[in-house]
Amino acid sequence: MLDTLVPVHTVPIPEDTPCFRLVSYFDAAGCTSCKLKELYIWRRLLTSDSISSCLFVFNTSRMEYPAQTLSTYRFDYPMYLDSSEMFARRYPQLTRRPEFHTFLLDRNNRVVLVGSPIGNPKMRELYKATIARLRAYGGVLPASQR
């Protein structure tokens, strides 16, 4: 899927964190600058929780000069542009509702947690606990913990 999206900023994912990936999708609806300001919050959260395996997908179908706009935020995590709405078409169940726009994948790219930890302390704690379990079990939750 990523090969159909345009990378804005890519960074190598450290070899010691292949057991999970956090994905967040930003759709084209609503206030673009408001959503982009969320990147500052993401940066603080990812840094404080030591999460380096993540990617951000931006639906830029209604954004003027998306690469330049996104680069002004100096966000040091992988970002991809989706100007043709490929992500939304491929994963409609995830992109229809904003609460499904952020999710955690295990080593096998299975969704293990859905919801944003931004502004939700309980969800953030759930992310931290789930990531700790993924790290402890080599990237896949035991059947008893799914």
Beta strands, then each sheet from edge to edge (+ up, - down):
strand 1: 6-9
strand 2: 20-26
strand 3: 54-58
strand 4: 79-81
strand 5: 102-106
strand 6: 111-114
sheet 1: 1+ 4- 3- 2- 5+ 6-
end
